[in-house]
């Protein structure tokens, strides 16, 4: 494997990926004379680009900075001697973090294309980012065993569950934004809105109840946050009738509360109240099998 001093190529690529991610979320405003660099506007562009029936309130997008924080924690932790050669980093993450962020870079640069091609490419780019993140979760899940410590999950795996959950919601928003861009009518937009809620429920069910031995609580939590954000979005939904818009918001609230509440209940039942599942090893350390992130 190519190495730079004590670090492998993948360690370096992960740092590069984080720096690009930080730049994309830095909300830099260079003014109208530097329009090419407007893709660095970060979260401020998202609400405008993906305004549709499933777009949440603007404050919901602040979760992106939380995701970025944990990406930074991972970028630093994977350089430490205890973790730099971990299979979770070298085989689990590999080059996929960089692939994911490169896809996100192209997606952000696509913001300037205000036409149908730009709208469809947003869906394609975000789909590629979802795929790259899914590869990380699946590979890391396969590499997880009882010898791993709790901090390995929180430092090396948890950040990618957060990012995957967030990117999944952006992917759904991009599809609905594309439908609205095509001006297919309010009824079609409403159908895609309800299909999006169904998708959120199915993904949450998979992560919580059909995810192997351990559930993934991070992704349903992100989904619940975004769906509840739909309720508090005061922006008009295009030409959508207020009656339908209000009805959709109410249903979204019920779905968001249901996903969030069920996730919290399972986390309490399966994690908080099952301390006996942790084993004390011969050296006195606590072994830990983290919540799974298997998307297979």
C-alpha positions as CSV (number, residue, x, y, z in Angstrom):
1,X,0.0,0.0,0.0
2,X,1.3,3.5,-0.8
3,X,2.3,5.4,2.3
4,X,3.5,8.8,3.3
5,X,5.5,8.4,6.4
6,X,3.4,6.7,9.0
7,X,0.2,7.3,7.0
8,X,-1.3,5.3,4.2
9,X,-2.7,6.8,1.0
10,X,-6.2,6.3,2.3
11,X,-5.4,8.3,5.5
12,X,-4.3,11.2,3.3
13,X,-7.3,10.9,1.0
14,X,-9.6,11.0,4.0
15,X,-8.1,14.3,5.1
16,X,-8.4,15.7,1.6
17,X,-12.0,14.6,1.4
18,X,-12.8,16.4,4.7
19,X,-11.2,19.6,3.5
20,X,-13.3,19.6,0.4
21,X,-16.4,18.9,2.4
22,X,-15.5,21.8,4.8
23,X,-15.1,24.1,1.8
24,X,-18.5,23.1,0.3
25,X,-20.2,23.8,3.6
26,X,-18.3,26.9,4.5
27,X,-21.0,29.2,3.1
28,X,-18.4,31.5,1.5
29,X,-19.9,34.5,-0.3
30,X,-17.5,36.1,-2.7
31,X,-20.0,38.4,-4.3
32,X,-21.5,38.6,-7.8
33,X,-18.2,39.2,-9.4
34,X,-17.1,35.7,-8.5
35,X,-20.3,33.8,-9.6
36,X,-18.3,30.7,-10.6
37,X,-17.5,30.1,-6.9
38,X,-21.1,30.3,-5.8
39,X,-21.2,26.6,-5.2
40,X,-19.3,27.4,-2.0
41,X,-22.4,29.0,-0.7
42,X,-23.2,25.6,0.9
43,X,-26.4,25.3,2.8
44,X,-27.8,28.6,1.8
45,X,-28.3,27.2,-1.7
46,X,-30.2,24.1,-0.8
47,X,-33.5,25.5,0.3
48,X,-33.7,27.6,-2.8
49,X,-32.7,24.8,-5.2
50,X,-35.0,22.1,-3.7
51,X,-38.1,24.0,-2.8
52,X,-40.9,21.5,-3.1
53,X,-43.6,19.9,-1.0
54,X,-40.9,17.9,1.0
55,X,-38.5,20.7,1.6
56,X,-38.1,21.3,5.4
57,X,-37.7,24.6,7.2
58,X,-34.4,26.4,6.7
59,X,-33.1,25.7,10.2
60,X,-33.4,21.9,9.4
61,X,-30.4,22.3,7.1
62,X,-28.2,23.2,10.1
63,X,-27.8,19.4,10.6
64,X,-25.3,19.6,7.8
65,X,-22.9,21.4,10.1
66,X,-23.4,18.6,12.7
67,X,-22.5,16.1,10.0
68,X,-19.5,18.1,9.0
69,X,-18.3,18.2,12.6
70,X,-18.3,14.4,12.9
71,X,-16.5,14.2,9.5
72,X,-13.8,16.3,11.0
73,X,-13.6,14.2,14.1
74,X,-13.2,11.1,11.8
75,X,-10.6,12.9,9.7
76,X,-8.5,13.6,12.8
77,X,-9.1,10.3,14.6
78,X,-8.1,8.1,11.6
79,X,-4.7,9.7,11.7
80,X,-4.0,8.7,15.3
81,X,-1.8,5.6,15.9
82,X,-4.6,3.6,17.4
83,X,-6.8,3.9,14.4
84,X,-4.8,4.8,11.2
85,X,-4.3,1.1,10.3
86,X,-7.8,0.0,11.5
87,X,-9.6,-2.2,8.9
88,X,-12.6,0.1,9.4
89,X,-10.4,2.9,7.8
90,X,-8.2,1.0,5.4
91,X,-10.8,-1.5,4.1
92,X,-14.1,0.0,5.3
93,X,-13.7,3.6,4.2
94,X,-10.9,3.0,1.7
95,X,-11.3,5.6,-1.1
96,X,-15.1,5.8,-0.9
97,X,-15.1,8.9,1.4
98,X,-13.3,10.8,-1.3
99,X,-15.5,9.5,-4.0
100,X,-18.5,10.6,-2.0
101,X,-17.2,14.1,-1.5
102,X,-16.1,14.4,-5.2
103,X,-19.7,13.5,-6.1
104,X,-20.9,16.2,-3.7
105,X,-18.5,18.7,-5.3
106,X,-19.9,18.1,-8.7
107,X,-23.4,18.3,-7.3
108,X,-22.6,21.7,-5.8
109,X,-21.0,23.0,-8.9
110,X,-24.2,22.0,-10.7
111,X,-26.1,24.6,-8.7
112,X,-25.5,27.2,-11.5
113,X,-27.4,25.2,-14.1
114,X,-30.9,26.5,-13.9
115,X,-32.4,24.1,-16.5
116,X,-33.8,20.6,-16.8
117,X,-30.3,19.2,-17.4
118,X,-29.0,20.7,-14.2
119,X,-32.0,19.4,-12.3
120,X,-31.6,15.8,-13.5
121,X,-27.8,15.9,-12.9
122,X,-28.5,16.9,-9.3
123,X,-30.4,13.7,-8.9
124,X,-27.6,11.7,-10.6
125,X,-24.8,13.2,-8.5
126,X,-26.6,12.7,-5.2
127,X,-27.5,9.2,-6.2
128,X,-23.8,8.6,-6.7
129,X,-23.0,10.1,-3.3
130,X,-25.6,7.8,-1.7
131,X,-24.1,4.8,-3.4
132,X,-20.5,5.7,-2.2
133,X,-21.7,6.2,1.4
134,X,-23.6,2.9,1.2
135,X,-20.4,1.1,0.2
136,X,-18.7,2.5,3.3
137,X,-21.5,1.4,5.7
138,X,-21.8,-2.1,4.2
139,X,-18.0,-2.7,4.3
140,X,-17.6,-1.3,7.8
141,X,-20.5,-3.4,9.0
142,X,-18.8,-6.6,7.6
143,X,-15.6,-5.7,9.4
144,X,-17.2,-5.1,12.8
145,X,-16.6,-7.7,15.5
146,X,-16.8,-8.0,19.3
147,X,-13.2,-7.0,19.8
148,X,-13.9,-3.4,18.8
149,X,-14.3,-0.7,21.4
150,X,-17.1,1.9,21.7
151,X,-14.9,4.7,20.6
152,X,-14.2,2.9,17.3
153,X,-17.8,3.1,16.5
154,X,-18.3,6.7,17.4
155,X,-15.1,7.9,15.7
156,X,-14.9,5.7,12.6
157,X,-18.4,4.6,11.8
158,X,-21.0,7.0,13.3
159,X,-19.9,9.9,11.1
160,X,-20.8,7.9,7.9
161,X,-24.2,6.9,9.2
162,X,-25.0,10.6,9.8
163,X,-23.7,11.6,6.4
164,X,-25.7,8.8,4.6
165,X,-28.9,9.7,6.4
166,X,-28.5,13.3,5.4
167,X,-27.5,12.6,1.8
168,X,-30.5,10.3,1.5
169,X,-32.9,13.1,2.4
170,X,-31.2,15.5,0.0
171,X,-31.5,12.9,-2.7
172,X,-35.3,12.7,-2.0
173,X,-35.5,16.5,-2.1
174,X,-33.6,16.6,-5.4
175,X,-36.1,14.2,-7.0
176,X,-39.1,16.3,-5.8
177,X,-37.3,19.4,-6.9
178,X,-36.9,17.9,-10.4
179,X,-40.6,17.0,-10.5
180,X,-41.5,20.5,-9.6
181,X,-39.1,21.9,-12.2
182,X,-40.8,19.9,-14.9
183,X,-44.1,21.6,-13.9
184,X,-46.0,18.3,-13.9
185,X,-48.8,19.7,-11.8
186,X,-49.7,19.8,-8.1
187,X,-51.3,16.4,-8.1
188,X,-48.1,14.7,-9.4
189,X,-46.0,16.7,-6.9
190,X,-48.3,15.5,-4.1
191,X,-48.0,11.9,-5.3
192,X,-44.2,12.2,-5.2
193,X,-44.4,13.8,-1.8
194,X,-46.3,10.8,-0.4
195,X,-44.0,8.4,-2.1
196,X,-41.1,10.2,-0.4
197,X,-42.7,9.7,3.0
198,X,-43.2,6.0,2.2
199,X,-39.5,5.8,1.2
200,X,-38.5,7.4,4.5
201,X,-40.7,4.9,6.5
202,X,-39.3,1.9,4.6
203,X,-35.6,3.0,5.0
204,X,-36.3,3.6,8.7
205,X,-37.9,0.2,9.1
206,X,-34.9,-1.4,7.3
207,X,-32.4,0.4,9.5
208,X,-34.3,-0.4,12.8
209,X,-35.8,-3.9,12.3
210,X,-34.1,-5.6,9.3
211,X,-30.5,-4.5,9.6
212,X,-28.9,-7.7,10.9
213,X,-28.0,-8.2,14.5
214,X,-27.8,-4.5,15.4
215,X,-30.0,-1.6,14.3
216,X,-28.8,1.6,12.8
217,X,-30.3,4.5,14.9
218,X,-28.5,7.4,13.2
219,X,-30.1,7.2,9.8
220,X,-33.8,7.1,11.1
221,X,-32.9,9.9,13.5
222,X,-31.8,12.2,10.6
223,X,-34.9,11.2,8.6
224,X,-37.1,12.1,11.5
225,X,-35.4,15.5,11.9
226,X,-35.9,16.3,8.2
227,X,-39.5,15.1,8.0
228,X,-40.5,17.1,11.1
229,X,-38.8,20.1,9.5
230,X,-41.4,19.9,6.7
231,X,-44.1,20.8,9.3
232,X,-42.3,24.0,10.2
233,X,-41.5,25.2,6.7
234,X,-43.5,28.4,6.3
235,X,-42.5,28.9,2.7
236,X,-45.2,28.5,0.0
237,X,-45.1,25.2,-1.9
238,X,-45.2,26.8,-5.3
239,X,-48.8,26.8,-6.6
240,X,-49.9,24.0,-4.2
241,X,-53.3,24.7,-2.7
242,X,-53.0,25.6,1.0
243,X,-55.4,22.9,1.9
244,X,-53.3,20.1,0.3
245,X,-50.1,21.7,1.6
246,X,-51.4,21.8,5.2
247,X,-52.7,18.2,5.0
248,X,-49.3,17.0,3.7
249,X,-47.6,18.9,6.5
250,X,-49.9,17.2,9.2
251,X,-49.2,13.8,7.7
252,X,-45.5,14.6,7.6
253,X,-45.6,15.5,11.3
254,X,-47.2,12.2,12.2
255,X,-44.6,10.3,10.1
256,X,-41.7,12.3,11.7
257,X,-43.0,11.8,15.2
258,X,-43.6,8.1,14.5
259,X,-40.1,7.5,13.1
260,X,-38.4,9.6,15.8
261,X,-40.4,8.1,18.7
262,X,-39.9,4.5,17.5
263,X,-36.2,5.1,17.0
264,X,-35.9,6.5,20.5
265,X,-37.9,3.6,22.0
266,X,-35.7,0.9,20.3
267,X,-32.5,2.7,21.3
268,X,-33.6,2.8,24.9
269,X,-34.8,-0.8,24.9
270,X,-31.9,-2.3,23.0
271,X,-29.0,-0.1,24.1
272,X,-29.7,1.8,27.3
273,X,-31.3,-1.1,29.1
274,X,-29.0,-3.9,27.9
275,X,-25.7,-3.0,29.6
276,X,-25.3,-6.8,30.2
277,X,-24.6,-7.3,26.5
278,X,-21.2,-5.6,27.0
279,X,-18.4,-8.0,27.8
280,X,-15.4,-7.3,30.0
281,X,-12.3,-8.7,28.4
282,X,-9.4,-10.3,30.1
283,X,-7.4,-7.0,30.1
284,X,-10.3,-5.3,31.8
285,X,-11.4,-3.3,28.7
286,X,-15.0,-3.3,27.5
287,X,-15.7,-5.0,24.2
288,X,-18.5,-3.5,22.1
289,X,-20.5,-4.5,19.1
290,X,-21.8,-1.2,17.7
291,X,-25.1,-0.6,16.0
292,X,-24.8,-2.0,12.6
293,X,-24.7,0.1,9.4
294,X,-25.3,-2.7,7.0
295,X,-27.3,-1.6,4.0
296,X,-27.2,-5.0,2.3
